[in-house]
Amino acid sequence: MAKTNPGRFFEDYRIGEVITHAVPRTVSGGERAMYHALYPARHALYSSDEFARECGLDASPFDDLAAFHVVFGKSVPDISLNAVANLGYAEGRWLKPVWPGDTLRSESKVIGLKQNSNGKSGVVYVKTTGYNQHDEPVLEYIRWVMVRKKDLSADAPDTLVPELKQVVPVEDLVIPEGLDFSRYEFKLAGERHRFGDYEIGEKIDHVDGVTVEEAEHMIATRLWQNTAKVHFDATNREDGKRLIYGGHVISMARSLSFNGLANAQMIVGLNAGAHANPCFAGDTVRAWSEVLDKAETPSPGVGAVRLRLVATKGDIQDFALKGEDGKYLPHVMLDLDYWALMPM
C-alpha cells in the first residue's frame, strides 16, 4: 500500500463532498512578525495593540490576509496540489477576528465541477471555511481551480457551475464586535483621508513597487504551508519557472495600497478575484485601486468601502485593465474586488 499522497486529480472529486483538511495551525506573534517582514504591511490596526484598543477591540488581531493564507494553505494538499491554476474567488467573508494563540483548521465542500473541452483537466469549485479552536467559523470563501486529470479516459462528471453573487451585500458583512472608529487617531494611522474623502469611480496610483524575489516567495509560501508543486518545483512547468503563489501577489498589492488607503483598515468581504496573468521572480509588482462603492454600517464611525485592487507587472499604464477583446492586458496580474472598513 502506497504511503505517500500524490494529491487529488479532477476525476477524484464529487459534488457535495466535504473534505476535512489536515494539520491545524496555532498562530502567534511570530507569524505576524514574519508577515510584516515579507510584505510592507503597515495598517495600524494590525500593528498596534494600543491603536486597536482605541478602536474598541481587545488587542490587535492577526492580519486579515494572513488568516486567509493559513486557511487557504490547509486546503492546498486536497484541492490544488495538482492544479494548473487558481482561477478566481467569490463570496468571501471574514466572520470573526483571529487572535494570536488561536488554532485554525479548514474544511472545503465541493460545490461545482466542469471538465474542460480538451479532456485533460477540469474546474473544481469549492467553498472553504476556516474555524478556530472553539469550532467558530472565522472565514469563508469560494474559489475555483483548474485541476489536471490523471486518467484521461475517466468519464466526465455531470457539469454543475454554481451561481455566485457578484458582490457580498453590505448587510451580510460582519463587523467585529466592539469596533468603534469614533475616536480614530488619523495621525497615528498615517493618513488623514477618511470615508467622505473618497469618491466612487476615483482611481488611486499607489506609487510604490516591490520586485519579487524567489527566496522570499518560497519562505512566504512555506509559512502558509502551501504545498502546491508549481510554487516550488521548477520542473513542474514547461517553461522551467516557479509560479509565484497568487496570495503572495495579493498581500504585496494590499500592502502597497497603504500609500493612499492607509485608513482602509480591515478587509471584511471578498467579492471577486482573478489571477489574470502569472507572476515570476524578478517581476516588479505595482498597484492601483478604484473606489467601486461606499456604504455606512451600524458600528460607530465605521464605513464600508468597496475597492478594486489591481496588481501590475511594472508600470500601471494609466490604469489600463482589459483590451478591446475583454481580456486582461498582459501586464495585469491581479484584479481583486473587496470590502474594507474605514473611519467615517
Summary of the structure (lengths in Angstrom):
residues: 344
radius of gyration: 19.7
end to end distance: 60.8
largest distance: 63.2
contacts: 1138
relative contact order: 0.17
helix: 23%
strand: 33%
